[in-house]
Amino acid sequence: MNNKRALNIVIVKMLGFNLFKFICIFLIWATSFCNIYAQDPVFSQFYAAPLEVNPAFAGLGRSPRIGINYRNQWPFIEQQFKSYTTYLLSYDQYFKTFKSGFGFTLLADDAGDGLIKTIKSNVIYSYRVPLTKKGHYIKGGVELGLVNINYNWDKFTFGDQLDPEFGLITGGGVPIISKEIRPAKTNLNYFDAGVGMMYYSPTFYIGVATKHINSPKIGILTSNSDGYNGLPLRFTVHSGFEWRIDKRLGKYKKILSPGVILTKQAQFFQVNLGTQYQFSTVFAGIWYRIARHNGDAVIGTLGFRKDFWKLTYSFDYTTSSLGIGLGGSHELSLLFNFESVTKEKKNISDCFDAFR
């Protein structure tokens, strides 16, 4: 998730009126002439939320996989605004009879303590085609979703409400009223769709995915803009490999899992690259995020796995000009993978151990 998304909406009320605030005000003024649309959340722990990366990930195993994810961005923002929080519940499973994977996700966003709330439910289907008898496959996936967005119009601050010297009031102390036209409704529902494809072998994978291929129109401002208000396409390219350092048989192996994921949506561009290392029941990772060609954050992950469950915590240490003062970002994920219970894992030969 890039910093600009929530920053342009709530930063005016968060800060004292100083030079930094004036710069933020200018950004808000510049963007107030565009329709408001939400960019998709991007989890730092993409290993723990693969269905958000590519629908082709649906059905990595023949047993149920259930994931719970929580992300808290900027926890040190003023309490009245709280932070940007994202919740995700997911399920997927592969069915050998149909050579297909099926999945479901339920995602909830809360930006600025109810400023913009988003709830999205997806059904996901994937189909696997073997290329060789040595574990080389191509998978394609499609996701269909319903989305509800609720905007709290009374909490919005627009560019024409800002005085360069006094902020949200005039020199006489009178609140500035925006000329933006209040829409007839601030609760929107729309249909969404996405597709993806992936190649993988026992040691390497690479995939591409596109969200919002139907470009749903979700803009809510009715003045100061004649531009297109469709949700921009989100493009993702991801790749990685798996190096099994410990060749001995055992329940938990030593595995190094480097990876990279590139995400682009309109002007938002982000790259995450790094690696995860599993040793015994404990695993850890280090990642570096680049946003708009500049360093944005160093991400550390630490997790523990036992039998059919895995718990992971990660922290994004902000290295951009925004600084660490707002508290960075925290993620927590809990994954239940029932392959160890159903004894199905022994039949799997791929490079996705980090995703399980």
Phi, psi and omega per residue, in radians:
M1 nan 2.182 -3.103
N2 -1.432 2.733 -3.032
N3 -1.211 -0.493 -3.004
K4 -1.181 -0.467 -2.999
R5 -0.984 -0.969 -3.126
A6 -1.559 -0.450 -3.077
L7 -1.031 -0.771 -3.076
N8 -1.146 -0.316 -3.070
I9 -1.659 -0.725 -2.967
V10 -1.924 -0.162 -2.952
I11 -1.142 -0.522 -3.099
V12 -1.053 -0.709 -3.093
K13 -1.467 -0.185 -3.039
M14 -1.518 -0.444 -2.943
L15 -2.037 2.727 2.970
G16 -1.212 2.778 -3.061
F17 -1.395 1.789 3.136
N18 -2.476 -2.960 -3.085
L19 -1.083 -0.737 3.132
F20 -1.079 -0.697 3.124
K21 -1.142 -0.673 3.139
F22 -1.078 -0.708 3.101
I23 -1.088 -0.754 3.124
C24 -1.117 -0.681 3.105
I25 -1.048 -0.728 3.130
F26 -1.078 -0.709 3.108
L27 -1.079 -0.740 3.131
I28 -1.130 -0.763 3.123
W29 -1.035 -0.732 -3.086
A30 -1.178 -0.562 -3.101
T31 -1.636 -0.075 -3.107
S32 -1.277 -0.168 3.129
F33 -1.602 0.112 -3.140
C34 -2.021 2.661 3.063
N35 -1.118 2.542 3.113
I36 -1.441 2.208 3.024
Y37 -2.444 2.717 -3.088
A38 -1.694 2.379 2.989
Q39 -1.564 2.655 -3.083
D40 -1.206 2.523 2.999
P41 -1.185 2.501 3.090
V42 -2.125 1.988 -3.096
F43 -1.337 2.366 3.012
S44 -1.133 -0.665 3.078
Q45 -1.493 1.142 -3.116
F46 -1.177 -0.385 3.029
Y47 -1.076 -0.545 -3.105
A48 -1.583 -0.081 3.135
A49 -2.391 0.985 -3.030
P50 -1.137 -0.506 -3.136
L51 -1.184 -0.381 3.052
E52 -1.374 -0.312 3.127
V53 -1.499 -0.872 -3.017
N54 -2.712 2.203 3.121
P55 -1.118 -0.306 3.101
A56 -1.169 -0.254 3.083
F57 -1.270 -0.228 -3.116
A58 -1.062 2.209 3.100
G59 1.484 0.868 3.064
L60 -1.284 -0.357 3.133
G61 -2.470 2.848 -3.098
R62 -1.435 -0.111 3.099
S63 -1.901 2.777 -3.108
P64 -1.067 2.479 3.016
R65 -2.212 2.148 -3.098
I66 -2.129 2.251 -3.113
G67 -2.168 2.514 3.051
I68 -2.228 2.164 -3.103
N69 -2.198 2.514 3.088
Y70 -2.400 2.308 3.105
R71 -2.258 2.300 3.121
N72 -2.189 1.981 -3.116
Q73 -1.872 2.353 3.122
W74 1.018 1.051 -3.105
P75 -1.187 -0.257 -3.123
F76 -1.663 0.191 2.996
I77 -1.088 2.679 3.119
E78 -0.805 2.444 -3.006
Q79 -1.017 -0.582 -3.094
Q80 -1.159 -0.375 3.104
F81 -1.762 -0.300 -3.083
K82 0.945 -2.486 -3.092
S83 -2.303 -3.021 3.094
Y84 -1.659 2.067 -3.070
T85 -2.109 2.523 3.125
T86 -2.347 2.387 3.109
Y87 -2.172 2.477 -3.141
L88 -2.467 2.292 3.007
L89 -2.105 2.282 -3.079
S90 -2.443 2.673 3.054
Y91 -2.514 2.447 2.986
D92 -2.728 2.822 -3.076
Q93 -2.883 2.554 3.086
Y94 -1.749 2.410 3.120
F95 -2.060 1.939 -3.055
K96 -1.066 -0.621 -3.111
T97 -1.012 -0.664 -3.096
F98 -1.747 -0.036 -3.037
K99 0.911 0.625 -2.982
S100 -2.380 2.683 3.009
G101 -1.963 2.544 3.117
F102 -2.220 2.547 -3.128
G103 -2.659 2.929 3.124
F104 -2.595 2.419 3.049
T105 -2.319 2.569 3.033
L106 -2.293 2.016 -3.065
L107 -2.077 2.395 3.105
A108 -2.273 2.252 3.093
D109 -1.978 2.493 3.002
D110 -2.395 1.881 -3.110
A111 -1.822 2.095 3.055
G112 1.190 0.780 3.073
D113 0.947 0.921 3.062
G114 1.635 0.057 3.110
L115 -1.035 -0.892 3.037
I116 -2.346 2.104 3.100
K117 -2.001 2.321 -3.125
T118 -2.253 2.332 3.031
I119 -2.226 2.212 -3.106
K120 -2.322 2.293 3.057
S121 -2.061 2.348 -3.099
N122 -2.189 2.454 2.863
V123 -1.912 2.438 -2.970
I124 -2.279 2.432 3.090
Y125 -2.317 2.414 3.072
S126 -2.371 2.670 3.135
Y127 -2.303 2.361 -3.064
R128 -1.939 2.334 3.115
V129 -2.127 2.104 3.104
P130 -1.287 2.420 3.081
L131 -1.720 -0.641 3.100
T132 -2.446 3.053 3.092
K133 -1.515 0.059 -3.090
K134 -1.845 0.433 3.026
G135 1.545 0.384 3.073
H136 -1.723 2.209 -3.045
Y137 -2.386 2.753 2.887
I138 -2.113 2.331 3.093
K139 -2.173 2.409 3.015
G140 -2.056 2.595 -3.116
G141 -2.484 2.710 3.080
V142 -2.413 2.514 3.095
E143 -2.231 2.406 3.093
L144 -2.180 2.292 -3.042
G145 -2.445 2.785 3.001
L146 -2.052 2.355 -3.035
V147 -2.226 2.404 3.017
N148 -2.125 2.218 3.091
I149 -2.118 2.263 3.123
N150 -2.090 2.101 3.137
Y151 -1.817 2.286 3.032
N152 -1.604 1.588 -3.023
W153 -1.006 -0.612 -3.079
D154 -1.161 -0.297 3.135
K155 -1.638 -0.103 -3.114
F156 -1.276 2.547 2.991
T157 -2.178 2.163 -3.068
F158 -1.867 2.858 -3.078
G159 -1.050 -0.581 -3.105
D160 -1.376 0.034 3.065
Q161 -1.685 0.032 -2.963
L162 -1.885 2.173 3.028
D163 -1.692 2.257 -3.061
P164 -1.083 -0.282 -3.126
E165 -1.880 -0.702 -3.015
F166 -1.899 -0.090 3.103
G167 1.464 -2.111 -3.034
L168 -1.510 0.091 3.133
I169 -2.269 2.840 3.046
T170 -1.432 3.078 3.102
G171 -1.067 -0.427 3.116
G172 -1.556 0.077 3.097
G173 1.487 0.230 -3.129
V174 -1.582 2.259 3.097
P175 -1.031 2.469 -3.137
I176 -1.572 2.219 -3.133
I177 -1.680 2.281 3.135
S178 -1.270 2.608 3.061
K179 -1.592 0.010 3.082
E180 -1.077 2.464 -3.105
I181 -1.489 2.178 3.112
R182 -1.186 2.215 -3.117
P183 -1.211 2.790 -3.134
A184 -1.090 -0.579 3.090
K185 -2.509 2.592 3.136
T186 -2.054 0.354 3.088
N187 -2.126 2.000 -3.041
L188 -2.040 2.520 3.038
N189 -2.232 2.404 3.114
Y190 -2.673 2.814 3.109
F191 -1.648 2.467 -3.104
D192 -2.334 2.699 -3.120
A193 -2.604 2.641 3.106
G194 -2.655 2.806 -3.138
V195 -2.398 2.810 3.100
G196 -2.802 2.824 3.116
M197 -2.550 2.625 -3.078
M198 -2.647 2.458 2.965
Y199 -1.943 2.451 3.060
Y200 -2.633 2.732 3.107
S201 -2.313 -3.064 3.093
P202 -1.128 -0.233 -3.086
T203 -2.243 -0.248 -2.975
F204 -2.518 2.574 3.039
Y205 -2.508 2.689 3.029
I206 -2.661 2.438 -3.083
G207 -2.601 2.822 3.068
V208 -2.365 2.606 -3.139
A209 -2.628 2.647 3.086
T210 -2.351 2.212 3.066
K211 -1.812 2.749 3.080
H212 1.107 0.742 -3.118
I213 -1.169 -0.317 3.064
N214 -1.594 0.011 3.110
S215 0.772 1.092 -3.136
P216 -1.070 2.456 -3.135
K217 -1.567 2.076 -3.073
I218 -2.291 0.201 3.133
G219 -1.116 2.551 -3.100
I220 -2.099 -0.226 3.128
L221 -1.422 2.373 -3.080
T222 -1.925 0.070 3.072
S223 -2.374 2.930 3.107
N224 1.097 0.289 -3.136
S225 -2.724 2.222 3.020
D226 -2.007 0.165 -3.047
G227 -1.406 3.089 -3.134
Y228 -1.296 2.376 -3.089
N229 -2.015 0.416 3.072
G230 -1.361 2.647 3.095
L231 -1.206 2.157 -3.069
P232 -1.107 2.587 3.043
L233 -1.066 2.480 3.036
R234 -1.961 2.110 -3.133
F235 -1.843 2.389 3.124
T236 -2.326 2.326 2.980
V237 -2.160 2.274 -3.100
H238 -2.446 2.621 -3.120
S239 -2.766 2.797 3.104
G240 -3.137 3.042 3.054
F241 -2.540 2.970 -3.069
E242 -2.223 2.167 -3.139
W243 -2.013 1.938 -3.141
R244 -1.500 1.765 -3.072
I245 -1.275 -0.692 -3.113
D246 -1.737 1.942 -3.096
K247 -1.504 -0.088 -3.099
R248 -1.214 2.638 3.083
L249 -1.252 2.555 3.126
G250 2.930 2.930 -3.097
K251 -1.218 -0.695 3.139
Y252 -2.153 2.205 -3.113
K253 -1.903 2.842 3.046
K254 -1.523 2.047 -3.027
I255 -2.343 2.292 3.022
L256 -1.807 2.231 -3.036
S257 -2.237 1.399 3.054
P258 -1.245 2.672 3.133
G259 -2.840 2.903 3.090
V260 -2.584 2.512 3.092
I261 -2.433 2.246 3.118
L262 -1.992 2.294 -3.112
T263 -2.268 2.306 3.097
K264 -2.372 2.280 3.079
Q265 -2.550 1.938 -3.040
A266 0.960 -2.185 -3.123
Q267 -1.492 -0.105 3.133
F268 -1.403 2.214 3.118
F269 -2.423 2.292 -3.066
Q270 -2.532 2.483 3.071
V271 -2.261 2.258 2.999
N272 -2.019 2.221 3.074
L273 -2.477 2.533 -3.100
G274 2.933 -2.697 -3.097
T275 -2.682 2.763 3.041
Q276 -2.179 2.467 3.139
Y277 -2.192 2.176 3.106
Q278 -1.818 2.231 3.053
F279 -2.383 2.067 -3.062
S280 1.034 -2.320 -3.121
T281 -1.570 -0.044 -3.103
V282 -1.900 2.523 3.057
F283 -2.471 2.663 -3.115
A284 -2.542 2.751 -3.126
G285 -2.595 2.774 3.064
I286 -2.370 2.295 -3.056
W287 -2.385 2.715 3.090
Y288 -2.238 2.257 -3.116
R289 -1.896 2.305 3.070
I290 -1.992 2.256 3.117
A291 -2.173 2.176 -3.125
R292 0.926 0.775 3.030
H293 1.236 0.164 3.090
N294 -2.149 2.593 3.082
G295 -1.069 2.332 -3.064
D296 -2.052 -0.715 -3.087
A297 -2.867 2.636 2.923
V298 -1.813 2.267 -3.026
I299 -2.032 2.162 3.058
G300 -1.932 2.404 3.125
T301 -2.205 2.582 3.095
L302 -2.565 2.313 -3.083
G303 -2.572 2.965 -3.126
F304 -2.452 2.362 3.111
R305 -2.195 2.500 -3.112
K306 -2.619 2.112 -3.141
D307 0.923 -1.955 -3.023
F308 -1.793 0.176 -3.136
W309 -2.268 2.732 -3.112
K310 -2.521 2.283 -3.130
L311 -2.066 2.291 -3.085
T312 -2.349 2.389 3.021
Y313 -2.110 2.484 3.066
S314 -2.433 2.661 3.109
F315 -2.301 2.262 3.065
D316 -1.663 1.941 3.082
Y317 -1.585 1.920 -3.042
T318 -1.205 2.208 3.110
T319 -1.945 -0.052 3.138
S320 -1.372 -3.116 -3.117
S321 -1.135 -0.329 3.088
L322 -1.089 -0.555 3.053
G323 1.395 3.068 -3.091
I324 -1.602 -0.009 -3.059
G325 -1.067 -0.470 3.126
L326 -1.514 0.010 3.008
G327 1.724 0.079 3.141
G328 1.113 -2.599 3.120
S329 -2.402 2.531 3.139
H330 -2.161 2.432 3.060
E331 -2.312 2.522 3.082
L332 -2.365 2.292 3.127
S333 -2.325 2.542 3.090
L334 -2.288 2.103 -3.074
L335 -2.064 2.290 3.030
F336 -1.937 2.035 3.140
N337 -2.119 1.955 -2.971
F338 -1.579 0.290 3.089
E339 -1.122 -0.651 -3.134
S340 -1.192 -0.429 3.126
V341 -1.416 -0.704 -3.088
T342 -1.588 -0.013 3.110
K343 1.101 0.509 -3.133
E344 -1.535 -0.371 -2.991
K345 -1.096 -0.469 -3.109
K346 -1.143 -0.313 -3.131
N347 -1.606 0.054 -3.035
I348 -1.718 2.303 3.066
S349 -2.333 1.556 3.121
D350 -2.629 -2.946 -3.068
C351 -2.053 0.603 -3.025
F352 -1.993 0.508 -3.134
D353 -1.059 -0.612 -3.135
A354 -1.166 -0.382 -3.138
F355 -1.522 -0.137 -3.059
R356 -1.784 nan nan
